[in-house]
Amino acid sequence: MTRIPEYDRNIMEQAIYLPMVLTILNRDLAIVNTSPFKLKQPYTELIEETMKVIQYELKEIKQYMLQQKLKVMQVSHDNAFTGFLFMYQGFEEQHNYFNPRIRNKVQEMLSFYLFKRYISPKTEKTIQ
């Protein structure tokens, strides 16, 4: 049983996922810049603005974690699982994440930051 409250655990997981999303966006930006698109600017602007939003949120998360004495460290990695050590106000907990779960969560976050954050709940209901 975890001693970490759900809100703080979610913050700590964001500290895992957001850098991964940034890494993917950096790679995508490099690909767009070297690809033969006729009009690259809209794509590069979208990616760069998305990266700015994520970087700001990651900064806020890191500040919160510092204030609350929270830390996350990757301690293991194999083909199936990645292990993280969560340090919460003096307590340490080992959490193992299934790698496909990490990939799916990062993909979900990427979709959110690229376009779903612009969709209002009213618009979303009419689209479905």
Secondary structure by P-SEA (a helix, b strand, c coil): cccccaaaaaaaaaaacaaaaaaaaaaaaaaaaacccccaaaaaaaaaaaaaaaaaaaaaaaaaaaaabbbbbbccccccbbbbbbbcccbbbbbbbcaaaaaaaaaaaaaaaaccccccaaaaaaac
